[in-house]
Amino acid sequence: MQEKLILEMKRLHITSKELASIIGISEKQFGNKLNGKVDFKSSEMFIIADYLHKKIDDIFLPTMYENRTKNVRGD
């Protein structure tokens, strides 16, 4: 489930229909992506982030990765 995206949509009063139209898919397809049944394509994530004036990781990075202090190599 895309919790951050849902919260941002509520905050900005943006509908699923509106974002679905922006990325060129049906509202049903968008709902499946929003609920985690289908993954967003990277191109769709870039379009959404640009539309919301956010970085992709601000919207799509899972919360559990936000506060990591180590880098990927574990240094």
C-alpha positions as CSV (number, residue, x, y, z in Angstrom):
1,M,0.0,0.0,0.0
2,Q,1.3,3.4,-0.9
3,E,0.6,5.2,2.4
4,K,2.8,8.2,1.7
5,L,1.2,8.8,-1.7
6,I,-2.3,8.4,-0.1
7,L,-1.5,11.0,2.6
8,E,-0.1,13.4,0.1
9,M,-3.1,13.0,-2.1
10,K,-5.4,13.8,0.9
11,R,-3.3,16.7,1.9
12,L,-3.4,18.3,-1.6
13,H,-7.0,17.2,-2.3
14,I,-6.0,15.2,-5.4
15,T,-8.2,12.4,-6.5
16,S,-7.2,9.0,-7.8
17,K,-9.0,9.8,-11.0
18,E,-6.8,12.9,-11.4
19,L,-3.5,11.1,-10.9
20,A,-4.7,8.1,-13.0
21,S,-5.3,10.6,-15.8
22,I,-1.9,12.2,-15.3
23,I,-0.1,8.9,-15.8
24,G,-2.4,7.6,-18.5
25,I,-4.1,4.7,-16.8
26,S,-7.6,3.9,-15.6
27,E,-8.8,4.8,-12.2
28,K,-9.2,1.1,-11.5
29,Q,-5.6,0.4,-12.5
30,F,-4.5,3.3,-10.3
31,G,-6.4,1.9,-7.4
32,N,-4.7,-1.5,-7.8
33,K,-1.3,0.3,-7.7
34,L,-2.3,2.5,-4.8
35,N,-3.4,-0.6,-2.8
36,G,-0.2,-2.5,-3.6
37,K,-1.8,-5.2,-5.9
38,V,0.3,-3.9,-8.8
39,D,3.6,-2.0,-8.7
40,F,4.0,1.5,-10.1
41,K,6.3,1.6,-13.1
42,S,9.3,3.8,-12.6
43,S,8.1,6.2,-15.3
44,E,4.8,6.6,-13.4
45,M,6.6,7.3,-10.2
46,F,8.6,10.1,-11.9
47,I,5.5,11.6,-13.4
48,I,3.7,11.6,-10.0
49,A,6.6,13.0,-8.1
50,D,7.0,15.7,-10.7
51,Y,3.3,16.5,-10.6
52,L,3.4,16.7,-6.7
53,H,6.7,18.7,-6.7
54,K,8.3,16.0,-4.6
55,K,11.3,13.6,-4.8
56,I,10.4,10.0,-5.6
57,D,11.8,8.8,-2.3
58,D,9.6,11.2,-0.4
59,I,6.6,9.4,-1.9
60,F,7.5,5.9,-2.8
61,L,10.4,4.9,-0.4
62,P,9.0,2.7,2.3
63,T,9.0,4.3,5.8
64,M,11.3,1.7,7.2
65,Y,14.1,3.0,5.0
66,E,13.7,6.7,5.8
67,N,15.8,6.9,8.9
68,R,18.7,4.6,8.0
69,T,22.0,5.9,9.2
70,K,24.2,3.3,7.4
71,N,24.8,3.3,3.6
72,V,24.0,0.4,1.4
73,R,27.5,-1.2,1.9
74,G,27.0,-1.0,5.7
75,D,30.0,1.4,6.3
